[in-house]
Amino acid sequence: MKIILKGGRIIDPSQNIDKIADLIIEDDQIHSIVNDIDCSDSDEVYHCKDLWVVPGLVDIHARFNEPGHKHRESILTGTQSAASGGYTMIGYSPFTTPPIDNTALINHIIDESASPESGGIYLAPISMASLGGIHQEIVDIESLKEIGVVAISDDGVPIQDPQFFWKVLKSCSEVNMPFLLDPRDTKISANGSMHDGSWAAVLGLKGIPSLSEEIMVARGCLMALHSECQTHIMRISTAGSVQIIRKAKLMGAPISAEVSPHHLIFTDRDINEYNSMFKTMPPLRSEKDRDALIEGLIDGTIDCICSDHTPYTHYEIDVPFEQAPFGSIGFDTAFSSVYTHLTKPNILSPLETISKLSYQPANILGTEGGSFMAGETPFAQITVIDPMKTWTYDVNDSFSKGKNSPFHEREFTSKVLLTFCGQEVYRSKDFDPKRHAINMQSILA
């Protein structure tokens, strides 16, 4: 089957391409990028004038809560939500109940994501670093890699013991497996609800010091340097973390880092009326921290943007702020929020935006994604975006079971219209067949 995405703005950071052209899909794979191709022998044609055509978005890690808490999110609802946000590949966080640390659970994830009812995207399994997530016995990393695990992590249960952490990094290094670090000293951050600043004092809430993150970022950078383990630092939030990572990279440490959209857009001052939608981990920090994160994103200290998708239901977040869980859903709004606040104002270029949301995350995980190079991916991973579409986000319209988002009722510019993962897996209600013809008859009429 031959499909043509015609006349769109092709943006592919892996090849430094940003031009108007046609993208050809044959037998569910990327075939080529050409100029003004004849469509007469095509099975389907999508008219993409004034639209962006980009490699499918890639998220390094996200929490689905299956097994254990499917009322918050299941593989089926999570993949549907991810596809609607333009994602074609998601690193599946091992922070579940029980934690993902064995072959049976990994096979379950792969099988469920292949279900016809799911969103049709690829889930890349990540394993917990230790059996049961209790940091006593390291998982069999080599065997897990052989069955498809793409990374090891301590997501949700940060390793506090430096000796055990060192053993994990050395074990990962031996088999060339990346480690995803949750940088949080749980004793320093204990019982805190928001950033430890003047606004926490005004609200009368116990703060979470920046030190709780920065001390673990520094430890992670140094141990990555000496163990030679590729280490990815998840969800950084402070100016100090940016400085530490910048210096560690100059020292040659094999590290990468990410930031979430909400830490690039909001600050602790946005926590008004104790709104638990804004309760995240790490917490929303100061304006100084936010500015440093943006600067780090621009200069490459921060490699990519993650959705930090962490779903909770209405009844779980409709409680006093201190009792509410940490987290927010992110698939639906990640691209649009970044485009609206960073790309449209020319803080990030279109190529940089797609690199941070697609090419770089895929490269960090070592997975086949984030590129339109023929033969680089086993199936076509494509997202089609209308950069001019203005819309207002309603969390209740999400495919996700999670209803916790600081972006609820926020207006955005740019909207994902189509997602392909081999074939079309998502079509937005904003897709207009009259404008974006999808067959030869309408193209030739």
DRENDO-1510 file (C-alpha; in Angstrom, 1 decimal, always signed):
<recs>
REC; n; res; u; v; w
REC; 1; MET; +0.0; +0.0; +0.0 .
REC; 2; LYS; +1.3; +3.4; -1.0 .
REC; 3; ILE; +0.4; +6.5; +1.0 .
REC; 4; ILE; +1.5; +10.1; +0.3 .
REC; 5; LEU; +1.5; +13.0; +2.7 .
REC; 6; LYS; +1.5; +15.7; +0.2 .
REC; 7; GLY; +2.8; +19.3; +0.4 .
REC; 8; GLY; +3.4; +19.5; +4.1 .
REC; 9; ARG; +6.3; +21.1; +5.9 .
REC; 10; ILE; +8.6; +18.2; +6.5 .
REC; 11; ILE; +10.6; +18.7; +9.7 .
REC; 12; ASP; +13.2; +16.0; +10.5 .
REC; 13; PRO; +16.0; +16.9; +12.9 .
REC; 14; SER; +17.8; +13.6; +12.2 .
REC; 15; GLN; +18.5; +14.8; +8.7 .
REC; 16; ASN; +18.4; +18.6; +9.4 .
REC; 17; ILE; +15.4; +18.8; +7.0 .
REC; 18; ASP; +12.9; +21.7; +7.2 .
REC; 19; LYS; +11.2; +22.1; +3.8 .
REC; 20; ILE; +7.9; +21.8; +1.9 .
REC; 21; ALA; +7.8; +18.3; +0.3 .
REC; 22; ASP; +5.9; +15.0; +0.0 .
REC; 23; LEU; +6.5; +12.1; +2.3 .
REC; 24; ILE; +5.9; +8.6; +0.9 .
REC; 25; ILE; +4.9; +5.6; +3.0 .
REC; 26; GLU; +5.0; +2.1; +1.4 .
REC; 27; ASP; +4.0; -1.0; +3.1 .
REC; 28; ASP; +3.8; +0.8; +6.5 .
REC; 29; GLN; +7.4; +2.0; +6.2 .
REC; 30; ILE; +9.0; +5.4; +5.4 .
REC; 31; HIS; +10.0; +5.2; +1.7 .
REC; 32; SER; +11.3; +8.7; +0.8 .
REC; 33; ILE; +10.9; +12.5; +0.9 .
REC; 34; VAL; +10.4; +13.9; -2.6 .
REC; 35; ASN; +9.3; +17.2; -4.3 .
REC; 36; ASP; +5.9; +17.3; -5.9 .
REC; 37; ILE; +5.4; +13.6; -6.7 .
REC; 38; ASP; +2.8; +12.3; -9.1 .
REC; 39; CYS; +0.0; +10.8; -7.0 .
REC; 40; SER; -1.7; +8.7; -9.7 .
REC; 41; ASP; -0.4; +5.3; -8.5 .
REC; 42; SER; -1.1; +6.0; -4.8 .
REC; 43; ASP; -3.6; +4.3; -2.6 .
REC; 44; GLU; -4.2; +7.2; -0.3 .
REC; 45; VAL; -3.2; +10.8; -0.4 .
REC; 46; TYR; -3.3; +13.2; +2.6 .
REC; 47; HIS; -3.3; +16.9; +1.6 .
REC; 48; CYS; -0.9; +18.6; +4.1 .
REC; 49; LYS; -0.6; +22.1; +2.8 .
REC; 50; ASP; +0.1; +24.5; +5.8 .
REC; 51; LEU; +0.6; +21.5; +8.1 .
REC; 52; TRP; +3.7; +20.2; +9.8 .
REC; 53; VAL; +4.7; +16.6; +9.1 .
REC; 54; VAL; +7.2; +15.4; +11.7 .
REC; 55; PRO; +8.6; +12.2; +13.1 .
REC; 56; GLY; +6.3; +10.7; +15.7 .
REC; 57; LEU; +6.9; +12.1; +19.2 .
REC; 58; VAL; +8.8; +10.0; +21.6 .
REC; 59; ASP; +8.5; +10.1; +25.4 .
REC; 60; ILE; +11.4; +8.6; +27.5 .
REC; 61; HIS; +9.1; +7.4; +30.3 .
REC; 62; ALA; +5.5; +7.7; +31.4 .
REC; 63; ARG; +3.4; +6.1; +34.1 .
REC; 64; PHE; +0.5; +3.9; +33.0 .
REC; 65; ASN; -0.3; +2.3; +36.4 .
REC; 66; GLU; -0.8; -1.2; +34.9 .
REC; 67; PRO; -0.5; -3.5; +36.7 .
REC; 68; GLY; -1.9; -2.3; +40.1 .
REC; 69; HIS; -3.9; +0.9; +39.5 .
REC; 70; LYS; -5.8; +0.5; +36.2 .
REC; 71; HIS; -8.5; +2.9; +37.6 .
REC; 72; ARG; -5.9; +5.7; +37.0 .
REC; 73; GLU; -4.7; +4.5; +33.6 .
REC; 74; SER; -4.5; +1.3; +31.7 .
REC; 75; ILE; -2.3; +0.4; +28.7 .
REC; 76; LEU; -5.4; +0.8; +26.5 .
REC; 77; THR; -6.4; +4.3; +27.6 .
REC; 78; GLY; -2.8; +5.4; +28.0 .
REC; 79; THR; -1.8; +4.5; +24.4 .
REC; 80; GLN; -5.0; +6.1; +23.1 .
REC; 81; SER; -4.2; +9.3; +25.0 .
REC; 82; ALA; -0.5; +9.2; +23.8 .
REC; 83; ALA; -1.6; +8.7; +20.1 .
REC; 84; SER; -4.0; +11.7; +20.4 .
REC; 85; GLY; -1.0; +13.8; +21.5 .
REC; 86; GLY; +1.1; +12.8; +18.6 .
REC; 87; TYR; +3.3; +10.2; +20.4 .
REC; 88; THR; +4.2; +7.0; +18.6 .
REC; 89; MET; +6.7; +5.6; +21.1 .
REC; 90; ILE; +6.6; +5.7; +24.9 .
REC; 91; GLY; +9.1; +4.4; +27.5 .
REC; 92; TYR; +6.9; +2.4; +29.9 .
REC; 93; SER; +7.8; +3.3; +33.5 .
REC; 94; PRO; +8.4; +0.4; +35.8 .
REC; 95; PHE; +6.7; +2.3; +38.7 .
REC; 96; THR; +3.7; +0.0; +39.0 .
REC; 97; THR; +2.2; -2.4; +41.6 .
REC; 98; PRO; +4.1; -4.7; +41.6 .
REC; 99; PRO; +7.0; -3.0; +40.0 .
REC; 100; ILE; +8.1; -4.1; +36.5 .
REC; 101; ASP; +11.1; -6.3; +37.1 .
REC; 102; ASN; +10.5; -9.6; +35.3 .
REC; 103; THR; +9.8; -11.2; +32.0 .
REC; 104; ALA; +6.1; -11.9; +32.6 .
REC; 105; LEU; +5.2; -8.3; +33.2 .
REC; 106; ILE; +7.3; -7.1; +30.3 .
REC; 107; ASN; +5.5; -9.6; +27.9 .
REC; 108; HIS; +2.2; -8.4; +29.3 .
REC; 109; ILE; +3.0; -4.8; +28.4 .
REC; 110; ILE; +4.0; -5.7; +24.9 .
REC; 111; ASP; +1.0; -7.9; +24.3 .
REC; 112; GLU; -1.5; -5.4; +25.7 .
REC; 113; SER; -0.1; -2.6; +23.6 .
REC; 114; ALA; -0.5; -4.8; +20.5 .
REC; 115; SER; -4.3; -5.2; +21.2 .
REC; 116; PRO; -6.6; -3.9; +18.5 .
REC; 117; GLU; -8.4; -1.7; +21.1 .
REC; 118; SER; -5.2; +0.1; +22.1 .
REC; 119; GLY; -3.8; +3.3; +20.7 .
REC; 120; GLY; -1.6; +1.4; +18.2 .
REC; 121; ILE; +1.7; +3.0; +19.4 .
REC; 122; TYR; +4.9; +1.2; +20.5 .
REC; 123; LEU; +5.6; +0.8; +24.2 .
REC; 124; ALA; +9.3; +0.4; +25.1 .
REC; 125; PRO; +9.5; -1.4; +28.4 .
REC; 126; ILE; +11.7; -0.1; +31.2 .
REC; 127; SER; +12.7; -2.3; +34.2 .
REC; 128; MET; +13.1; -1.3; +37.8 .
REC; 129; ALA; +16.7; -1.5; +39.0 .
REC; 130; SER; +16.1; -3.9; +41.8 .
REC; 131; LEU; +13.7; -6.8; +42.4 .
REC; 132; GLY; +10.6; -5.5; +44.0 .
REC; 133; GLY; +12.0; -2.0; +43.9 .
REC; 134; ILE; +13.4; -2.4; +47.4 .
REC; 135; HIS; +17.1; -1.9; +46.4 .
REC; 136; GLN; +18.5; -5.1; +47.8 .
REC; 137; GLU; +19.1; -7.3; +44.7 .
REC; 138; ILE; +19.8; -6.0; +41.2 .
REC; 139; VAL; +17.6; -7.4; +38.4 .
REC; 140; ASP; +19.1; -9.6; +35.7 .
REC; 141; ILE; +19.8; -6.7; +33.4 .
REC; 142; GLU; +21.4; -8.8; +30.6 .
REC; 143; SER; +18.4; -11.1; +30.3 .
REC; 144; LEU; +15.9; -8.3; +30.4 .
REC; 145; LYS; +17.8; -6.5; +27.6 .
REC; 146; GLU; +17.5; -9.6; +25.5 .
REC; 147; ILE; +13.7; -9.6; +25.7 .
REC; 148; GLY; +13.3; -5.9; +24.8 .
REC; 149; VAL; +13.9; -3.8; +27.9 .
REC; 150; VAL; +15.4; -0.5; +26.7 .
REC; 151; ALA; +16.5; +1.0; +30.1 .
REC; 152; ILE; +16.8; +0.5; +33.8 .
REC; 153; SER; +15.4; +3.0; +36.3 .
REC; 154; ASP; +14.6; +3.9; +39.9 .
REC; 155; ASP; +11.5; +5.9; +38.9 .
REC; 156; GLY; +9.3; +6.5; +41.8 .
REC; 157; VAL; +11.6; +4.8; +44.3 .
REC; 158; PRO; +14.9; +6.7; +44.1 .
REC; 159; ILE; +18.0; +4.7; +45.2 .
REC; 160; GLN; +19.3; +6.4; +48.4 .
REC; 161; ASP; +22.2; +4.0; +49.1 .
REC; 162; PRO; +25.2; +5.2; +47.1 .
REC; 163; GLN; +26.9; +1.8; +47.3 .
REC; 164; PHE; +23.9; +0.1; +45.7 .
REC; 165; PHE; +23.5; +2.8; +43.2 .
REC; 166; TRP; +27.1; +2.4; +42.2 .
REC; 167; LYS; +26.6; -1.4; +41.7 .
REC; 168; VAL; +23.5; -0.7; +39.5 .
REC; 169; LEU; +25.4; +1.8; +37.3 .
REC; 170; LYS; +28.4; -0.6; +36.9 .
REC; 171; SER; +26.0; -3.5; +36.0 .
REC; 172; CYS; +24.2; -1.3; +33.4 .
REC; 173; SER; +27.6; -0.1; +32.0 .
REC; 174; GLU; +28.7; -3.7; +31.4 .
REC; 175; VAL; +25.8; -4.5; +29.1 .
REC; 176; ASN; +25.5; -1.0; +27.6 .
REC; 177; MET; +22.1; -0.3; +29.1 .
REC; 178; PRO; +21.1; +3.3; +29.9 .
REC; 179; PHE; +20.0; +4.2; +33.4 .
REC; 180; LEU; +17.1; +6.6; +34.1 .
REC; 181; LEU; +17.7; +8.5; +37.3 .
REC; 182; ASP; +14.9; +9.8; +39.6 .
REC; 183; PRO; +16.9; +12.6; +41.4 .
REC; 184; ARG; +15.3; +12.9; +44.8 .
REC; 185; ASP; +16.7; +12.7; +48.3 .
REC; 186; THR; +13.6; +11.3; +50.1 .
REC; 187; LYS; +14.7; +12.4; +53.5 .
REC; 188; ILE; +15.3; +16.0; +52.5 .
REC; 189; SER; +12.0; +16.1; +50.6 .
REC; 190; ALA; +10.0; +14.2; +53.1 .
REC; 191; ASN; +6.5; +15.6; +53.9 .
REC; 192; GLY; +6.9; +18.6; +51.6 .
REC; 193; SER; +4.1; +19.7; +49.3 .
REC; 194; MET; +5.5; +22.4; +47.1 .
REC; 195; HIS; +8.7; +24.3; +46.3 .
REC; 196; ASP; +10.5; +25.6; +49.5 .
REC; 197; GLY; +10.3; +29.3; +48.8 .
REC; 198; SER; +8.5; +32.4; +50.0 .
REC; 199; TRP; +5.2; +31.4; +48.4 .
REC; 200; ALA; +5.1; +28.2; +50.4 .
REC; 201; ALA; +5.5; +30.3; +53.6 .
REC; 202; VAL; +2.6; +32.5; +52.4 .
REC; 203; LEU; +0.4; +29.4; +51.8 .
REC; 204; GLY; +1.5; +27.8; +55.0 .
REC; 205; LEU; +2.7; +24.6; +53.3 .
REC; 206; LYS; +5.9; +22.6; +54.0 .
REC; 207; GLY; +8.4; +23.1; +51.2 .
REC; 208; ILE; +10.6; +20.7; +49.2 .
REC; 209; PRO; +14.1; +22.2; +49.0 .
REC; 210; SER; +16.0; +22.4; +45.7 .
REC; 211; LEU; +18.8; +20.6; +47.6 .
REC; 212; SER; +16.7; +17.4; +47.6 .
REC; 213; GLU; +17.1; +17.3; +43.8 .
REC; 214; GLU; +20.5; +18.9; +43.3 .
REC; 215; ILE; +22.4; +16.6; +45.7 .
REC; 216; MET; +21.2; +13.6; +43.8 .
REC; 217; VAL; +21.9; +15.2; +40.4 .
REC; 218; ALA; +25.4; +15.8; +41.5 .
REC; 219; ARG; +25.9; +12.3; +42.8 .
REC; 220; GLY; +24.4; +10.9; +39.6 .
REC; 221; CYS; +26.7; +12.9; +37.4 .
REC; 222; LEU; +29.8; +11.9; +39.3 .
REC; 223; MET; +28.9; +8.3; +39.4 .
REC; 224; ALA; +28.0; +8.3; +35.7 .
REC; 225; LEU; +31.4; +9.8; +35.0 .
REC; 226; HIS; +33.3; +7.2; +36.9 .
REC; 227; SER; +31.2; +4.2; +36.0 .
REC; 228; GLU; +31.0; +5.2; +32.3 .
REC; 229; CYS; +27.3; +4.3; +32.5 .
REC; 230; GLN; +25.0; +6.3; +30.1 .
REC; 231; THR; +22.7; +8.0; +32.7 .
REC; 232; HIS; +19.6; +10.0; +31.9 .
REC; 233; ILE; +18.4; +12.4; +34.6 .
REC; 234; MET; +14.6; +12.6; +34.7 .
REC; 235; ARG; +12.5; +15.7; +35.4 .
REC; 236; ILE; +15.0; +18.3; +36.5 .
REC; 237; SER; +13.4; +21.5; +38.0 .
REC; 238; THR; +16.1; +23.7; +39.5 .
REC; 239; ALA; +18.7; +26.2; +38.3 .
REC; 240; GLY; +21.3; +24.4; +40.4 .
REC; 241; SER; +20.6; +21.1; +38.6 .
REC; 242; VAL; +21.1; +22.9; +35.2 .
REC; 243; GLN; +24.5; +24.2; +36.3 .
REC; 244; ILE; +25.6; +20.9; +37.7 .
REC; 245; ILE; +24.6; +19.0; +34.5 .
REC; 246; ARG; +26.3; +21.7; +32.3 .
REC; 247; LYS; +29.6; +21.3; +34.2 .
REC; 248; ALA; +29.4; +17.5; +34.3 .
REC; 249; LYS; +29.0; +17.4; +30.5 .
REC; 250; LEU; +32.1; +19.5; +30.2 .
REC; 251; MET; +33.9; +17.0; +32.3 .
REC; 252; GLY; +32.9; +14.2; +29.9 .
REC; 253; ALA; +30.2; +12.6; +32.0 .
REC; 254; PRO; +27.9; +10.4; +29.8 .
REC; 255; ILE; +24.7; +12.1; +30.9 .
REC; 256; SER; +21.5; +13.5; +29.4 .
REC; 257; ALA; +18.6; +15.3; +31.0 .
REC; 258; GLU; +15.0; +16.2; +30.5 .
REC; 259; VAL; +12.4; +18.7; +31.6 .
REC; 260; SER; +8.6; +18.7; +31.6 .
REC; 261; PRO; +6.4; +21.3; +29.9 .
REC; 262; HIS; +4.8; +22.4; +33.1 .
REC; 263; HIS; +8.2; +23.2; +34.6 .
REC; 264; LEU; +9.0; +25.4; +31.6 .
REC; 265; ILE; +5.7; +27.3; +31.8 .
REC; 266; PHE; +4.5; +27.5; +35.4 .
REC; 267; THR; +6.1; +28.5; +38.7 .
REC; 268; ASP; +5.2; +28.0; +42.3 .
REC; 269; ARG; +3.2; +31.3; +42.2 .
REC; 270; ASP; +0.7; +29.5; +39.9 .
REC; 271; ILE; -0.5; +27.5; +42.9 .
REC; 272; ASN; -3.5; +29.7; +43.8 .
REC; 273; GLU; -6.3; +28.6; +46.1 .
REC; 274; TYR; -4.4; +25.4; +46.9 .
REC; 275; ASN; -5.2; +24.0; +43.4 .
REC; 276; SER; -4.0; +20.4; +43.5 .
REC; 277; MET; -3.8; +20.3; +39.7 .
REC; 278; PHE; -0.5; +22.1; +40.2 .
REC; 279; LYS; +1.0; +19.6; +42.6 .
REC; 280; THR; +3.8; +17.9; +40.8 .
REC; 281; MET; +7.0; +16.0; +41.7 .
REC; 282; PRO; +9.4; +17.7; +41.4 .
REC; 283; PRO; +7.4; +20.7; +42.5 .
REC; 284; LEU; +6.9; +23.8; +40.4 .
REC; 285; ARG; +9.9; +26.0; +41.3 .
REC; 286; SER; +10.7; +29.7; +41.2 .
REC; 287; GLU; +10.8; +32.1; +38.2 .
REC; 288; LYS; +14.6; +32.0; +38.4 .
REC; 289; ASP; +14.5; +28.2; +38.2 .
REC; 290; ARG; +12.1; +28.3; +35.2 .
REC; 291; ASP; +14.3; +30.8; +33.3 .
REC; 292; ALA; +17.4; +28.6; +33.9 .
REC; 293; LEU; +15.5; +25.5; +32.6 .
REC; 294; ILE; +14.6; +27.4; +29.4 .
REC; 295; GLU; +18.2; +28.6; +29.0 .
REC; 296; GLY; +19.5; +25.0; +29.5 .
REC; 297; LEU; +17.0; +23.8; +26.9 .
REC; 298; ILE; +18.3; +26.4; +24.4 .
REC; 299; ASP; +22.0; +25.7; +24.9 .
REC; 300; GLY; +21.6; +21.9; +24.9 .
REC; 301; THR; +22.3; +21.3; +28.6 .
REC; 302; ILE; +18.8; +19.8; +28.7 .
REC; 303; ASP; +18.5; +17.3; +25.9 .
REC; 304; CYS; +14.8; +16.7; +25.7 .
REC; 305; ILE; +11.2; +17.4; +26.9 .
REC; 306; CYS; +9.2; +14.7; +28.6 .
REC; 307; SER; +5.4; +14.6; +29.1 .
REC; 308; ASP; +5.8; +13.4; +32.7 .
REC; 309; HIS; +2.5; +11.7; +32.3 .
REC; 310; THR; +1.3; +10.7; +35.8 .
REC; 311; PRO; -2.4; +10.2; +35.9 .
REC; 312; TYR; -4.8; +10.4; +38.9 .
REC; 313; THR; -8.6; +10.4; +38.9 .
REC; 314; HIS; -10.9; +13.3; +39.9 .
REC; 315; TYR; -11.7; +11.9; +43.3 .
REC; 316; GLU; -8.0; +11.4; +44.1 .
REC; 317; ILE; -7.1; +15.0; +43.4 .
REC; 318; ASP; -10.3; +16.6; +44.7 .
REC; 319; VAL; -8.8; +16.7; +48.3 .
REC; 320; PRO; -6.9; +19.3; +50.3 .
REC; 321; PHE; -3.6; +20.2; +48.6 .
REC; 322; GLU; -1.3; +18.5; +51.2 .
REC; 323; GLN; -3.2; +15.2; +50.8 .
REC; 324; ALA; -3.3; +15.2; +47.0 .
REC; 325; PRO; -0.9; +13.0; +45.1 .
REC; 326; PHE; +2.0; +14.4; +43.0 .
REC; 327; GLY; +1.7; +14.4; +39.2 .
REC; 328; SER; -0.2; +15.5; +36.1 .
REC; 329; ILE; -1.2; +14.0; +32.8 .
REC; 330; GLY; +0.8; +15.2; +29.9 .
REC; 331; PHE; +0.3; +13.4; +26.6 .
REC; 332; ASP; -2.6; +15.6; +25.4 .
REC; 333; THR; -0.8; +18.9; +25.9 .
REC; 334; ALA; +2.9; +18.3; +25.6 .
REC; 335; PHE; +3.4; +19.4; +22.0 .
REC; 336; SER; +0.8; +22.2; +22.0 .
REC; 337; SER; +2.1; +23.7; +25.3 .
REC; 338; VAL; +5.7; +23.7; +24.1 .
REC; 339; TYR; +4.7; +25.2; +20.7 .
REC; 340; THR; +2.5; +27.9; +22.2 .
REC; 341; HIS; +5.0; +29.0; +24.9 .
REC; 342; LEU; +8.4; +28.3; +23.3 .
REC; 343; THR; +8.2; +27.7; +19.5 .
REC; 344; LYS; +5.7; +30.4; +18.5 .
REC; 345; PRO; +7.6; +33.1; +20.4 .
REC; 346; ASN; +10.8; +31.9; +18.6 .
REC; 347; ILE; +12.5; +30.7; +21.8 .
REC; 348; LEU; +13.0; +27.3; +20.1 .
REC; 349; SER; +13.1; +26.8; +16.4 .
REC; 350; PRO; +10.8; +24.2; +14.7 .
REC; 351; LEU; +13.7; +21.9; +14.2 .
REC; 352; GLU; +14.8; +22.3; +17.9 .
REC; 353; THR; +11.3; +21.7; +19.1 .
REC; 354; ILE; +10.9; +18.4; +17.2 .
REC; 355; SER; +14.4; +17.3; +18.2 .
REC; 356; LYS; +13.6; +17.8; +21.9 .
REC; 357; LEU; +10.3; +15.9; +21.5 .
REC; 358; SER; +11.2; +13.2; +19.1 .
REC; 359; TYR; +14.7; +12.6; +17.8 .
REC; 360; GLN; +16.6; +13.2; +21.1 .
REC; 361; PRO; +14.4; +11.0; +23.3 .
REC; 362; ALA; +14.6; +8.2; +20.8 .
REC; 363; ASN; +18.4; +8.6; +20.6 .
REC; 364; ILE; +18.8; +8.5; +24.4 .
REC; 365; LEU; +16.8; +5.3; +24.6 .
REC; 366; GLY; +18.6; +3.8; +21.6 .
REC; 367; THR; +15.2; +3.0; +20.0 .
REC; 368; GLU; +14.2; +3.1; +16.3 .
REC; 369; GLY; +12.3; +6.4; +16.1 .
REC; 370; GLY; +12.5; +10.1; +15.7 .
REC; 371; SER; +13.6; +10.0; +12.1 .
REC; 372; PHE; +12.2; +9.9; +8.5 .
REC; 373; MET; +15.4; +8.2; +7.2 .
REC; 374; ALA; +14.3; +5.2; +5.1 .
REC; 375; GLY; +15.1; +1.9; +6.9 .
REC; 376; GLU; +15.8; +3.5; +10.3 .
REC; 377; THR; +12.4; +2.4; +11.8 .
REC; 378; PRO; +10.5; -0.9; +11.4 .
REC; 379; PHE; +7.3; +1.1; +10.7 .
REC; 380; ALA; +6.4; +4.7; +9.7 .
REC; 381; GLN; +6.2; +6.9; +12.8 .
REC; 382; ILE; +4.6; +10.2; +11.8 .
REC; 383; THR; +2.7; +13.1; +13.4 .
REC; 384; VAL; +0.8; +15.7; +11.4 .
REC; 385; ILE; +0.2; +19.0; +13.1 .
REC; 386; ASP; -1.8; +22.1; +12.3 .
REC; 387; PRO; +0.5; +24.9; +13.7 .
REC; 388; MET; -2.2; +27.6; +13.4 .
REC; 389; LYS; -5.1; +25.8; +15.1 .
REC; 390; THR; -6.3; +27.6; +18.3 .
REC; 391; TRP; -8.1; +25.4; +20.8 .
REC; 392; THR; -8.9; +25.2; +24.5 .
REC; 393; TYR; -7.9; +22.1; +26.5 .
REC; 394; ASP; -10.6; +20.4; +28.5 .
REC; 395; VAL; -9.2; +17.6; +30.7 .
REC; 396; ASN; -12.6; +15.8; +30.6 .
REC; 397; ASP; -12.2; +15.3; +26.8 .
REC; 398; SER; -9.0; +13.3; +27.2 .
REC; 399; PHE; -8.7; +9.6; +26.4 .
REC; 400; SER; -6.8; +9.3; +29.6 .
REC; 401; LYS; -8.5; +8.2; +32.8 .
REC; 402; GLY; -6.3; +10.8; +34.6 .
REC; 403; LYS; -8.0; +14.1; +35.1 .
REC; 404; ASN; -5.1; +16.0; +36.8 .
REC; 405; SER; -3.6; +18.7; +34.5 .
REC; 406; PRO; -2.5; +22.3; +35.2 .
REC; 407; PHE; -3.4; +23.0; +31.6 .
REC; 408; HIS; -7.1; +22.5; +32.1 .
REC; 409; GLU; -9.1; +25.3; +30.3 .
REC; 410; ARG; -5.8; +26.8; +28.9 .
REC; 411; GLU; -5.8; +28.0; +25.3 .
REC; 412; PHE; -3.2; +26.7; +22.9 .
REC; 413; THR; -2.0; +27.3; +19.4 .
REC; 414; SER; -1.2; +24.1; +17.3 .
REC; 415; LYS; -3.1; +20.8; +17.3 .
REC; 416; VAL; -2.2; +17.2; +16.5 .
REC; 417; LEU; -4.4; +16.1; +13.6 .
REC; 418; LEU; -3.1; +12.7; +12.6 .
REC; 419; THR; -0.8; +10.1; +14.1 .
REC; 420; PHE; +0.7; +7.2; +12.1 .
REC; 421; CYS; +2.4; +4.2; +13.6 .
REC; 422; GLY; +2.8; +2.1; +10.5 .
REC; 423; GLN; -0.7; +3.2; +9.5 .
REC; 424; GLU; -3.1; +5.8; +10.7 .
REC; 425; VAL; -3.9; +5.2; +14.4 .
REC; 426; TYR; -5.4; +8.6; +15.4 .
REC; 427; ARG; -7.4; +11.2; +13.6 .
REC; 428; SER; -8.5; +14.4; +15.4 .
REC; 429; LYS; -12.1; +15.6; +15.1 .
REC; 430; ASP; -10.4; +18.8; +13.8 .
REC; 431; PHE; -9.2; +17.0; +10.7 .
REC; 432; ASP; -11.2; +18.3; +7.8 .
REC; 433; PRO; -11.6; +15.9; +4.9 .
REC; 434; LYS; -12.8; +18.7; +2.6 .
REC; 435; ARG; -9.5; +20.6; +3.3 .
REC; 436; HIS; -7.2; +17.6; +3.7 .
REC; 437; ALA; -8.3; +15.2; +0.9 .
REC; 438; ILE; -7.6; +11.6; +1.8 .
REC; 439; ASN; -8.1; +9.7; -1.5 .
REC; 440; MET; -7.2; +10.0; -5.1 .
REC; 441; GLN; -10.7; +10.9; -6.3 .
REC; 442; SER; -10.8; +14.0; -4.1 .
REC; 443; ILE; -7.3; +15.0; -5.0 .
REC; 444; LEU; -8.0; +14.8; -8.8 .
REC; 445; ALA; -11.5; +16.4; -8.6 .
</recs>
